[in-house]
């Protein structure tokens, strides 16, 4: 164990609670989420890992805890359920946790023709990608505003700048997150609370197989450059700590976002349909 780590003594734990900041990360066991957890752990944050797979959460906790003695815990929660955000918030109150950084990483995708996918799939996506983010930002944002300090990091996507045939609901949800985050940042800035929204490109994680958008079903992963989640997590931390509003990375992604300003919606829809058309 590194020498700078605090020992698990009574006073060590007390110091961690008082002086170290706490970050809550949803989707903690996913590609981006788990890497963000590792980055924040390295930066001496206490962590509350949120996800719906207890075995993976416990494994990640043990992995992080074995490297350094911080206050690391997890919370089992299904963000697709009604009032999931309220349940998570109330649990932090019970545990006497002050969340200094909120990272809304959890997200779902649904690939295929909109009408061919079950309506339940689309509603679940909206619950996780939008409703849970809305609730968590509202509950924890209020606390941060009262304290006049805090940080919120929301994960959007490069897809926020484009309409997305074959993933119409997902693209629309990320456009919402982008717009919502920018507006929220403006409202909270006078209170010392910063908001960052991340717009990454394609990251090879479990997201695509779960969405049925992997190489078996779509050309997306073949036609778009793939990003390393570990590298992205480091970029997110670095830029969010500098209070960067919109976090972008990669030359191609930046170029596509820039071009999206000038392209008509129908042209952008055509491009996306070609990039991620069905096999």
Phi, psi and omega in degrees: 000134181303147184294335183279353181286150180275140179287153180277069175249174179302313182289328178297315180294322180297317178298318181297319181293319186281314191259332181271143181275156182247134176243133175255126183235116174276157183062036189295334183267358178282178184302303180289317183301311182294323179290324176295322177301316181295320180295313181294325177296319178296333181268016173072031175268148164284150184231142168240110183270129182241131178190182181242011175245103187297320181297317180291322178296316180296320180295317179295319178301313181297320180298313181290320183293329181290339183270331180198145185275085175243172176277101182238125181219169177226160181227121180279120182207141176255107185289351178278350182276151180300141178060027179300320179297320179295318179299316179296315181299313181296328178292323177294327177295316179298324182273002179059044181256134174256112182275116180269328180229126177252121178246107178270091185258328185304139179197152178239155174231151176229116183254143178126172176303134184308312185285342181274345178267146180301137181301329179299323179298317180294320180292324177294319178300314181295325179296316182283312187285332185242301188299315181296319179296316179302312183295314182296319177296324181289311182294305183285330177297322178297317178296317180296320180296321178294321181280346184060039175195152178145171181213137177239130177238115178253144179258111173260231182182163171300335179295344179297340183263003185223149166284148189234083174306137182080348171217045189302316183292320180296311180300317180296322180295324181285329174296322177297312182300319179298308182296315181299316183294318180296318178294317180296323179300319180295319182290324186269344183304319180297344182259010178077017179253126182256144178235131175237144176235129186261132181237072181282169175270224184270123179245121182289090179231186179293348181306315187288315174300320180295328181274356186062036179243020181280188184296341178287335187243334189219160176269001187304310184290345179270329187260349179248145177294139182265139182253151179275121182298328179294316178295317180298319181299320179294321178294317180301311181299311184301313184283325178294323178293339176266010177063033175293130184287300180251117184260115179237155178210153179089133182297315182295317179298317179296321179294317180296319179295319178296315181294331182298337180295327187260343185275137175296154182303319181295323178292318179296322178295322178295316181298313181296320180296327177288316182298316186243032180295158184286149175275000000 
